């Protein structure tokens, strides 16, 4: 969770693990059935969901805090992951 606002590239992740990018991809697929990029996106969106539920941070700030540079891309990604827009998540929490 330390890099959610500044996502690690596949190369950086592989280097920090002492593996090749391809080895990291294979391990993710074998053990998690998802690519590293998709897994990382899921982590970012789950953190965004926590922030929306537990804080009063503006939605744009939540997007930035979880590594999104575009509000519309954040909203689109959030809707795909959770089936509703971030604004609706906030309304159902408070």
KALINPE-V474979 format. One record per run of one state. SS is the DSSP state (@ for helix, = for strand, . for the rest). FROM is the first residue (numbers start at 1). LEN is the number of residues. If there is no record, write none. Layout:
((SS,FROM,LEN) (SS,FROM,LEN))
This chain:
((.,1,9) (@,10,8) (.,18,3) (@,21,12) (.,33,3) (@,36,19) (.,55,4) (@,59,7) (.,66,5) (@,71,12) (.,83,3) (@,86,8) (.,94,1))
